[in-house]
């Protein structure tokens, strides 16, 4: 119940300039439709900060999209020029503003993720074990969240767990039989 969406921006003019085939409203409606079918769905997204011509208002549209769709797993990319592309010929956003906007988006994504993880305490999840350390195993839940279990488990196994705590965006869990 996790989907990663290639949204790029929450502003329709920026999306058009990127030659994307969706609008902000279509992205919101998609998330709402999926939640109607499955209320436990979690969304992540790719967002570009500082695409050429992006104004403060256009950036606020991206912030609004992240909030409206409750995006918890953000991959934020500061815009960087690639020669010989249409975007390279457009008026550029200053690098310091791009960095600031990327930081704001990352902070918002982290805040959404923290809220989500804290709401999951006490929940039962399935965890795919990806890594084994000295005294613990680390994996991902079906919602793409990182889970640490304080015991050695087989890499590649899927175990049922109860989330007991969260520390630095990593859920702590115990295996249930």
C-alpha positions in Angstrom: 0.0 0.0 0.0 2.7 2.5 -1.0 3.0 4.4 -4.3 5.8 6.7 -5.4 4.5 9.4 -7.7 6.6 11.4 -10.2 4.7 14.7 -9.5 7.7 17.2 -10.0 5.7 20.3 -9.0 2.3 21.5 -7.6 2.0 24.3 -10.1 0.2 23.8 -13.3 2.2 26.2 -15.4 5.5 24.7 -14.2 4.1 21.2 -15.0 3.2 22.4 -18.5 6.7 23.8 -19.0 8.1 20.4 -17.8 5.9 18.8 -20.4 4.1 16.8 -17.7 0.7 15.3 -18.6 -1.0 15.9 -15.3 -2.3 18.9 -13.3 -2.1 19.5 -9.5 -5.8 18.8 -9.2 -5.5 15.5 -11.1 -2.7 14.4 -8.6 -4.9 15.3 -5.6 -7.9 13.5 -7.1 -5.8 10.4 -7.8 -4.6 10.3 -4.1 -8.2 10.8 -2.9 -9.5 8.1 -5.2 -6.9 5.6 -4.0 -7.6 6.5 -0.4 -11.3 5.7 -1.0 -10.3 2.2 -2.1 -7.6 1.7 0.5 -7.4 4.1 3.5 -4.0 2.9 4.5 -2.3 3.9 1.3 0.9 6.0 1.7 2.4 8.2 -1.0 5.8 9.4 -1.8 6.8 11.7 -4.6 9.6 13.3 -6.7 9.5 17.1 -6.4 11.9 19.6 -8.2 12.7 22.8 -6.3 13.5 25.9 -8.3 12.5 24.9 -11.8 13.1 27.9 -14.1 10.5 30.7 -13.8 9.2 29.3 -10.4 7.9 32.2 -8.4 7.2 32.1 -4.6 3.5 31.5 -5.4 4.4 28.6 -7.7 6.5 27.1 -5.0 3.7 27.5 -2.5 1.6 25.4 -4.9 4.1 22.6 -4.4 4.0 23.0 -0.6 0.2 22.8 -0.9 0.3 19.6 -3.0 2.6 17.9 -0.4 0.2 18.8 2.4 -3.0 18.0 0.5 -1.7 14.5 -0.6 0.1 14.0 2.7 3.3 13.0 1.0 5.5 11.2 3.5 8.5 10.0 1.3 9.8 13.0 -0.6 12.6 12.8 -3.1 13.5 16.5 -3.5 15.7 17.6 -6.3 17.1 21.1 -6.6 16.9 22.1 -10.2 20.2 22.0 -12.1 20.8 23.2 -15.6 21.4 20.7 -18.4 22.8 22.2 -21.5 20.8 22.1 -24.7 17.4 21.6 -22.9 14.5 24.0 -23.2 14.7 24.7 -19.4 18.3 25.9 -19.8 17.0 28.7 -22.0 14.4 29.8 -19.5 14.9 32.5 -16.8 16.7 30.7 -13.9 15.9 30.9 -10.2 18.9 31.9 -8.1 20.8 29.0 -6.6 20.4 30.2 -3.0 16.6 30.3 -3.4 16.6 26.8 -5.0 18.6 25.5 -2.0 16.2 27.2 0.5 13.1 25.8 -1.3 14.6 22.3 -1.4 15.3 22.5 2.3 11.7 23.7 3.0 10.3 20.8 1.0 12.6 18.2 2.7 11.6 19.6 6.1 8.0 19.3 5.2 8.4 15.7 4.0 10.3 14.8 7.2 7.5 16.4 9.3 4.9 14.4 7.4 6.9 11.2 7.8 7.4 11.8 11.6 3.6 12.3 12.0 2.9 9.1 10.0 5.4 7.0 11.9 4.2 8.2 15.3 0.6 7.4 14.3 1.8 3.8 13.5 2.9 3.0 17.0 1.0 0.0 18.1 0.2 -1.1 14.6 0.8 -4.5 13.1 3.0 -4.4 9.9 4.8 -6.9 7.6 8.5 -6.3 7.3 10.8 -7.5 4.6 14.2 -8.0 6.2 16.9 -6.3 4.1 19.9 -6.1 6.4 21.3 -7.9 9.5 23.5 -6.1 12.0 25.2 -7.4 15.1 22.2 -7.6 17.3 19.3 -6.4 15.1 17.6 -6.7 11.7 16.5 -3.8 9.5 13.9 -3.9 6.8 11.0 -2.1 5.2 7.3 -2.2 6.0 4.7 -2.6 3.3 4.4 1.2 3.6 8.1 1.7 2.7 9.1 2.8 6.2 12.3 1.7 7.7 11.9 -0.8 10.6 14.5 -2.0 13.1 13.9 -5.3 15.0 16.1 -6.1 18.0 16.9 -9.7 16.9 18.7 -11.5 14.2 16.4 -12.6 11.4 17.1 -14.1 8.0 17.7 -11.6 5.2 14.9 -11.8 2.7 12.3 -13.1 5.2 9.0 -11.4 5.8 7.9 -11.1 9.4 4.8 -9.8 11.2 5.7 -7.1 13.8 4.2 -4.6 16.1 5.6 -1.1 16.0 6.6 0.0 19.5 8.6 3.2 19.1 10.1 5.6 16.6 13.6 7.1 16.7 15.0 9.4 14.0 12.5 8.3 11.3 13.1 4.6 12.0 10.4 2.6 13.6 11.3 0.1 16.3 9.3 -3.2 16.3 9.0 -6.6 17.8 8.2 -9.8 16.0 4.9 -11.4 16.7 4.1 -15.0 16.0 
